[in-house]
Amino acid sequence: MEALIEMDSGNGSSGDLDSANLGEITEALLPPPPVIPPNVEPLRVETEPPPKKKNLRVPMARRGLGTKGQKIPLLTNHFKVNVTNLDGYFYHYSVALFYDDGRPVETKGVGRKVLDKLHETYRSDLADKDFAYDGEKTLFTFGALPTNKMDFSVVLEEVSSKRTNGNSNLDSPDDGDKKRMRRRNQSKSFRVEISYAAKIPLQALASAMRGQESENSQEAIRVLDIILRQHAARQGCLLVRQSFFHNDTQNFESVGDGVLGCRGFHSSFRTTQGGMSLNMDVSTTMIIQPGLVLDFLMANQRVKDTFSIDWTKARRVLKNLRVKVAPSNMEYRITGLSEKPCRELTFELKQKHSKNENGEFETMEVTVYDYFLKHHQIELRDSADLPCLNVGKPKRPTYIPLELCELVSLQRYTKALNTFQRSALVERSRQKPQERMNVLSKALKVSNYGTEPILRSCGISISPSFIQVEGRVLPAPKLKTGKGDEIFPRNGRWNFSHKKFFEPVKIERWAVVNFSARCNVRGLVQDLIRCGEMKGISIADPFDVFEENQRFRKAPPMVRVEKMFEEVQSRLPGAPQFLLCLLTERKNCEIYGPWKKKNLTEFGIVTQCMVPMRVNDNYLLNCLMKINAKLGGLNSLLTVERTPAFPIISKVPTIILGMDVSHGSPGQSEIPSIAAVVSSREWPLISRYRASVRLLPPKVEMIDSLFKKSSNGEDEGIIRELLLDFYTSSGKRKPEHIIIFRDGVSESQFNQVLNVELDQVIEACKYLDEKWNPKFLVIVAQKNHHTKFFQPGSPDNVPPGTIVDTKICHPRNYDFYLCAQAGMIGTSRPTHYHVLYDEIGFSPDEVQELVHSLSYVYQRSTTAISVVAPICYAHLAAAQIGTFVKFEDRSETSSSHGGGSTASGQVSVPQLPKLKESVANSMFFC
């Protein structure tokens, strides 16, 4: 057919080839239709109607404001933002950077220098427009640039890895000889392409302030946040998302092992009921201790001299860090360490005054030590017998003696902190409310956002005063203890003195296991029995005390646990109710994970671990509260539980779920994430829970195993087992109301909670009974935010029970802040609750009362906690099961943890061992 058309075109008759002619030609070329045999009736193709489009749920709008509680005036760390010019547009441009030979620029940090130079050189060509540049591929202006596509050549006089006042992070030199250093310091040319992408009306900000969020409004706020980042970058700050850190030693606090806590500030724009605000807060990040590399290594490894340094560890910790080298003051990035010490490490040095017969410079082998002695007159005293830093490339190394290298400031430390570092960080970063307010006021003044040209162009100004809000203090709920006694919490706390537990257990069969802890075990046991009797727990004498055989004290943790269990099994007449385990370390004890796993998954025994240092009656009371809860007792409960006086729970069967996902520590990218869901049981109680836990691929936040069909069609998901437990423990009643508390998700994941996780819960219900239609309430709790509250004119934290649902909350969505706990140290952090979905129809007061009450049912403490108990329990369950994975023998899990993948390409995760039935329904995590 193409040949026919081409021929006609050649004859100049292409204009006569209309659709009719083309149809005839096509028909002539097609083969005849097949002959249909007699008695054969062609099948009719049945077309299925297109699937119905699912209506996606979105976060609900606010139903009103709460009214209960005593009103209290408060200040918050939000600052009023005035926007006077809403008629203009932000213009969005894509930025592409190339070297002059056409290669794309991929090195981080170059972009800001290049764009600053471009702006300086071509300002008139850009119609005097100022940039808001994100440092990578996006640029914004207020008003349009002269054309939609612009190309520029930019010449930078010097491109090195030197941080300007502690920020830029440019290309490192490859080698150390003088010729290459000169080449590095010469000017370098870049080509920059700026292409128009979109425009964003500032009216979108006005819409967002009315609660009408859109893609445009989110982009407009993003532009404002990019302006803040750029402003901080020009001041030489380290940027970590929306937090900024100045290179000022006054902001550094050592947390041990060569790591510093660096104090800075978080700044971000928020749309609120009161309009636009700037949320500013104190923020902390971890950095490497700047200064001599050798000093850092000795601090990091806790050794007293350089000859005790473990160089394998040193190689790992130094990789990719930047150093400044004396005497040239050049900066380089560390790529490795030499295998030989400086005295023995040789390289070929060109003899510049001696050429061979081919006209090439002759070379002479020389040691690094001799080179610095003869050519730089530097005698190496501290590192002559140590490895050298390699700052070149693997095939073309550049070696520099360690004592000439200093670590550049403001380099982030991204590994997990150990227990002692975490404690030191908390201790040293505490700030009382008044101190925090003073620091923030000063920081806002120093930031001087009023000088930022794009903000001025938009008519945006920031008030220097903390926004005033009205809070309400909710009354604490009354608690019931043993013998019908009542407790009235004061200041978020209560006392069990002269009170017994509400439902104390009876412990008849138990034993003590001692993993080499030094203490008077018999005295400890007698004190525990005595304290138990005071709280109503009847504790018999233990069957025995099992001391660890000293031969196994230094054996691997799994071996120590196995040997101890062999001893216990050989001497105990039957399964004990619980085992008291004495350990030598309070945190991160390697015995803990294997011990818990062995007890819970193989034997179904409840255990309580204890570190018998500085034991007093208060410590034993805390242990007894955990033991009582694990064995099925109740320490206290709300007075209104099990009564009609709590209609939001007692009116119809109601189950409360708490969901959390915990992830591996920073730097542990192969550790699976752990999803834990706890559920209330024995309705109308809301003080007793059980947990179900599953593994997820690393760093995955959304739970995919709430409903999960197996190969035989059975539901093996989390929710099924929790619903069945509720049914059996609540007098064979199905819950008519399901209240879900979800922790750990950001605003961008709310729609997934509503349309992925909630759908799974509904599916699990339908799978059990197609006609079952429970009603749902979904609430997300966020602790990781930057809003704080202060009492004007008072050095104290806000009182426990303080709630705020006006002025600084979302202009449309249903959210509120609650500070349920008493802030004894530092500045209290409220929890930000978002009510995403409510089919039940609770009033704002009812929702807030429920959330506040759930902060008082935590069985492990005698204080109100900062977030509802179901979420705390989910976090505890995930953490405890996480120790199974953390301390498992690596040979067993390496195939799963090492990034193995399934046929669908997803990372596979190991199967968790199932808990024994005798403990599965218990509060083993308490």
Secondary structure, DSSP 8 states (H G I E B T S, - for coil): -HHHHHHHHHTT-GGG--HHHHHHHHHHHS-------TT---------------------B-------SEEEEEEEEEEEEEE---SSEEEEEEEEEEETTS-B--STTHHHHHHHHHHHHSTTTTTT---EE-SSSEEEEES--SSSEEEEEEEES---S--TTS-------S--SHHHHHHHHS-EEEEEEEEEEEEEETHHHHHHHTT---HHHHHHHHHHHHHHHHHHHHTT-EEETTEEE---GGGEEEEETTEEEEEEEEEEEEEETTEEEEEEEEEEEEEE--EEHHHHHHHHHT-SSGGG--HHHHHHHHTT-EEEETTTTEEEE--EEEEEETTT-EEEEEEEEEE-TTS-EEEEEEEHHHHHHHHS----SSSTTSEEEE-SBTTB--EEEGGGEEE-SS-B--S---HHHHHHHHHHH---HHHHHHHHHHHHHHH-GGG-HHHHHTTEEEEEEEEEEEEEE-----EE-GGG-EE--BTTB---TT---SB--EE-SEEEEESS--S-HHHHHHHHHHHHHHTT-EE---S-EEE--GGGTTS-HHHHHHHHHHHHHHH-SS--SEEEEE-S-SSS-TTHHHHHHIIIIII--EEEEE--SS--HHHHHHHHHHHHHHTT-BS-EETTTTSTT-HHHHSS-EEEEEEEEE---TT-TTS-EEEEEEEE-STT-SS-EEEEEEEESTT--S---SS-B-TTS-B-SHHHHHHHHHHHHTTS---SEEEEEEES--GGGHHHIIIIIHHHHHHHHHHH-TT---EEEEEEEE-SS---EE-TT-SS---TTEEE-SSSS-SSBEEEEEE-S---SS----EEEEEEEESS---HHHHHHHHHHTTS--TT-SB--SS-HHHHHHHHHHHHHHHHHHTS-HHHHHHHHTT-B-TTS-B---------HHHHTS-TT-
